[in-house]
Amino acid sequence: MKEIYKKTVLENGLRVVTERIDYVRSASIGVWIDVGSRDERDDEVGASHFIEHMLFKGTKTRTAREIASSLESVGGSLNAFTGREHTCYFARVLDEHIEKALDVLSDILKNPLFNPSHLEKEREVIISEIKELEDSPADLVHDLLMSAMWKRNPLGKPIIGNVESVKRLTRAQLISFMKRNYASPRMVIAASGNFKHEELLNKVRRKFKFRSCSSSLASEDQQLPPAEPNRMVTNKKTAQIHISLGVPIFPYGDNRRYAALVLSNILGGGMSSRLFQSIRERLGLVYSVYTFLDFFEDAGVFGIYMGTHRRNTLKVIEVTLKEIQKIKRDTLSSDELSHAKYQLKGNLLLALESTSNRMNRLARYELFLHDYVDLDHTINSINKIKTKDVIQVAEEFLAPDRMAAVVLGPVGKSTLKQVDWTTF
């Protein structure tokens, strides 16, 4: 793996990381900016996501329609996403169209018009997107959990913003935010596929001439306050009850993340997981139940999601807490640990068959670790996980005084007060 990985830091601070996969005919290229909703000031909530939309609405050389058809017309795709800490603009094309993909990506990043009339139209689009999220309780409950955990920090704000904040954002604010953050030292170009590093590098040098570091790029103090174990009920007319439990854990750079991933697989990582088997298969109380992990630069979240009928709300939470308690009581067998590790390794290897997943992996290692972790190291790290490592993570982090909870649906405000949170 190390033989196909290359990294170059250009004179302006732009980092280029690549993996050459010469047995495929495609390439996935992502331009990652080390900025997201967490970097927004109080009067800029939703700005990162709004900018992502506007960059597809026209440049000095392309209309919005021409941007949309530029890569689709040659069988490729162009898209973007905004996260709490990063924004990514990415393309997937046949290897013969790499230069075109880079040209389009550099154009939307360097030459956006922010046309006032387009901006107002897109404002309405984003407001519709917010309302669509509000109509998707299984997604909304995760935003509410982050808000419950980090009310006093931008990490708890919704990535998409809210209707009021999106209505207030001005063209000048968006341009100012972009100028402040979209500079080469905060950018990583990650690419995976059938190309040579030096050839890609030459194209990047020509097309991505962003300004280098300046005093305006100095990071503001973002001291993360401790997550709070808030437990809240949001009464909303929904067909079922949506429950999200979460505890703060360590950041991505902590080597215990491998043990956390194994723990997540054991608890809720598939149909063979403990929660799926107990809550769905044995008791029939839910259709959907799973665990999830979110890692950030200085923190992380270990979460559990369940969707159930109103009458089963308390029972589902109680069974979940009991399953956590069982793991903490050292009931993890060597066979179950081995199963979870094989599942984790298998998922990783299958994901690496996609150039898009490889590109994402490259970028996240660079952004979080400023380094590359080869596949052998990752597999060895998973293999080394012992039962005590998994139990130790469960004991230290899955604790009553750390757990936040959100229940979304037509239930009473006192619902969570009826739960005995000391049982685990």
N, C-alpha and C positions, 0 to 999 in steps of 0.2 A: 504494500500500500504506500509506503514512504517513497518508493521509486516513482509513483505516478503523481505524487503531490508536489506542487511548486508554489512558492510564495515570493512576491516581489513588492517592495514598497517604493513607489515612485517619488520623484523629487518633491512633489507637492503634498506628500503624505498619504496619497491614495494607496490602499492595500489591494493587491490582486492575488487571489488564491485559486488554484485550479487543480483538478484531477483529470488526467487524460485516460479516457476509456476508448481504446481504439477498435473495439469489436461492436460498437453501436454506430448508427448513422445520424444520431441526434446530438444536440447540445442544449443544456439548460444554463442560462446566465441570469444572475440576480445582482442588482445594484442595491446594496443594503446601506441604509443611513442609520447611524447610531442615535436615533431620536424617535420618541414616540409620545403617547399621551402623558406619560409620567413627567415629561419635560415642559409641559404647558403651564403657564402662569394662570392665576385665577380667572383672568379675563380672556384666556385663550383656549378654554376647554373645548375640545373637538377640532382644534386647528390642524393637528397632524393628519387626521382622517380627511378633513375638508381639502387640504392641499393634495393629498393622494388623488382625490376625485378630480381636482382642477387640472392636474398635469395631463389628463387624457382629453381635455376639452379644446385643445388647439395650441399650436406653436407658431413661430414666425414663418415656418415652411410647410406646416401640415395642418389641415382642418381636423376636427374631431373624428369625422368619418374616415379620413385618410389614415389617422392613427389607428383606428379600429380595424381597418382592412389591411394595414401594412404587412402584418405577418400572417394573418389568416389567409391572405391571397396566395401565400406560398406554403400553406399547410401547417403553419406554426401557430403560436398563441402568445398573447401579451396580457399581463395582469399585474396586480399589486395587492398588498395588504398592509394594514397598520396595526402595530401591537403596542403594548405599554412601554416598551423600551426601544423598539426598532420599527423602521418602515422599509418595505422591500418592493422594488419594481423588477419584474422578472419576465423572461421570455424563454420559450422552448421552440427550437427550430431544427430543421435538417442541417447537418454540418456545413452544407454549401451556402447556407444563408446566415452564417454567424455574423458577417460584417453588416448585413442589413439589420439584424437584431440589435447590434451595438449602436448602429446609427439612430434607430428609433428610440432606444433607451436614453442615449445621450441627448437627443433632441428634446424629449419631453422634460428632462431634468434641467437642461440649460436654457431652453427658450420658451417656457410657458407664457401664454399671453395674459392669463387671468382677466379675460374679457368680462367687463361688468355685467353684460346681459347674460352671458353664459354662467357667471357666478350666481346670479339670482335664480336661474333655472336649477342649478345644481344644489343650491340651498334647499329648494323644495324637494329635490330628489333625496337628499340626506334626511330631511325631516320625515319623509315617507319611510326611509330605511329605519329610522328610530322607532316609528310607530309599528313597523313590521316586527322589530325586535320585541316590542311590548306585547305583540300578539304571539310571540314564541316563548312561552314561559320556561321551557326547558333550557333555553339559552339565557333568558333574562335572569334566572335565579343565580347564575354564576357571577354576573355583574353585581347583583345584590350581595353575594357573599364577599366579594372583594371590597365592596363599600362597607360592609359590616366589620371586616377585619382591619381596614385602613382608612377610617373616616377622616383622619387628620393628615393624610398624605395623598398627593396626586396618584399614587399607585391604586388607590381605591376609586378613582373617578372612571366613569365609562369611557372606553376608547372612542366611541362614536360621538361622545358629547351628549347633550340633552337639547330638547327643542329650544329652550330659552337661550342657551349659550350659542347654538348654531345661528339663531336669528340675529344675535348681537355681533357676530364676527364680521369684520369689515375687510375689504380688499387690501387695505394698507396693513392690517394686522397679519393677514396670511402671508403677504410678501415679506414683511419684516421677520416673521417667524422662519420662513424658508431661508432668507439671507443669513439669519443668525445661526442656522443649524446645518444647512446643506452645503458643507464645505468639505474638501477632499480628506482632511485628517479624520473626519467622522464617517467616511465612506469605505465600504468593502465591496469589491467586485468579486463574486464567487462564481465559478463556472465548472461544469463537469460535462464531459462528452468527448467526441472525436475531433480533437484539434491539438495543436502543439502550443505549449505555454508561450514561447517567444513570439509566435505569430499572433496570438491573441493579445499579447502585451503591446505589440507594435500598433495594433488597431486601437487599443485602449488609450495609448499615449496620444494618438491623433485626435480622438473624439472626446475624451473626458478631461478637458482642461478647466477644472474648477479652481477657485481661489484656495490658497493654502491657509495654514493656521494663522489666526490673528487673535488679538486680545479679546475680541468679542466672543470667541469660542470657549473661553474659560468656563468650566462647568460650575454651575451654582451649587451651593451646599444643599445636598438632598439627603441629609441625615434621616434615615428611615426610623420612625418611632416604632416601638414594639406593637405588634399586631394585638388587637383587642378581642377577647372572647365574647363579642356581642352576639346575642341570640334574638332574632327578630322575626316577626310574622308580618307578611305583606298580604293583606286581604285583597283578593282579586278573583273575579268570576272566571274560573277555568274548569275544564272537564275533569281534571284530576289534580292532586296535590303534588307539588314539586318541592323536593327537599335537597338542600345542599349543606353538607357539613365540611368544615375546613380547619386545618391547623397550620400555623406558620412553621416552616422548616428552613433548612440551610440553603444557601445560594447554589447556583450551578457548579461553581468551582470546587465545591466540597466533594471529596471522594466518596463520602457516604451516600451520594446520589445513587450509586449502583445498588446498595442495600435497600434504599427507598423504592427503587424501581422493582426490585424483587418483591418487597412487601406489598406494593401496589398490585402486582400481578396476582399474588396469593389472595389478597382481599377481594379485589374486584376487576381483575384483568382478563375476563373472558367467561365463557360458559362453564368452565371447570372451577372458577374461583369460589371462595367460601361464601361470599355474599350472594352470588347468583344461585348457587346450589341451595342455600338456606332460605333466602327470602323469596326467590321465584320458584325454584323447582320443588322444594319441600313444602313451603307454606302457600305458594301461589298468590303472594301479596302485591307483586309488582310485575310490570312488563320489562322496564328498563332499570338497571342498577349497575353502576360502575364506579371505579376510582379514577382519579386523574392527578397529574403532577404538573405544576407550573413553576419554572425556575426563572429567577431574575438575577441581576448583578449582585445584590446584597441580601436576597431573601428567596423564599420559595413557599409554595402552598401544596399541601397534601389534602386532596379533597375527595368527597364521596357524594355521588348523586343518586337519587331514587325518585321515581314517579309512581304514585300509588293512589288508591281511592281514599276519600276523606276519612272514612271510618277506620282505615288501617294506619293512619298517620303515626300514632303513638307506638303501635306494635312494630312497625317497620324501623323506627328509630331505636327502639329498645333492643331488637334483634341485632341491629348493626353494632350497637355498643357492646353487646355480649360477644360478638365475633371478634371485635378488637380485644376484648378482655381475654379471650381464649389464646390469642397469639401471644399476648404479654405474659401469660401463665406458662409459656414454654411448651405449647402443644404442637409445635411445628416439627413434623417428621422429616427425616432425611429424604424420603421419596417425594414429599410435597415440595421441599426446597429444590430438589433436582428438577422436578417438573417445571417449576417456575423459572428456573435458570435456563432450561432448554427453550421454554416458550419465549423468553426475552431475547435469547441469542437468535432463535429462528426468525422472530419478527424483525430484528435488526438486519439479518442477512437478506431476507426477502425485500426489505425496504431499499437495500443497496442495489437492487436490480433496476431502480429508477434513477435516471440522471437528475431529476428534479429533487428527489430526496437526498442524493449525494450533494447537490449544490447547497441545499439547506443545511446539511450537516457541516460542510466546510465553513459556511458563513458563521454559524453559531459557535463553532470552536474558536474562530478568530475573534469574534465579538466578545465572547465570555471569557475565554482563556488566553487569547492572543497567541495561540499555539495550535498545533494539529495533533490529534490523537488517532493513531492508526488503528485499524480493525483488530489486529492481534492484541494490542494493549487493552482495548475495550473488552474483548472476549476473555482475556486473562483476568481482568478485573472482576468480571461477572463470575468466572469460575472460582475465584478466591473467596466469594461470599460464603460465610458460614451461618449456621442457624443463629448463633449468638449475635451476629451483626444485625440480622433482621429484627430480632427481638429487642435489641438495644435501641434501634431507631423507633420501634413501636412504643417502648417504655418511655423514652425521653420526650417524644413529640406527640404521640396520640394520648394526650392527658386531658382530664376534664377542665383544668384551669386554663387550657390553651385553645379549647375548641369553640369556634364560632359556628353559628347555625342560622339558616334562613329557611323558612317555610313559606311557600308562595301558593295561594289558592284560597278558596272559600272556607277559611277556618277562623276560629276565635283567636284573639290576641293573647289569650292565656295558655294556648296549646303547649308551647315549649316549657312553660312553668310546671307542667304535669310530668315532665321527663325527669327521671332520677339520673342526673349526670355523674353521679359518683360511682355508678356501677362498673365503670371500666378504669 
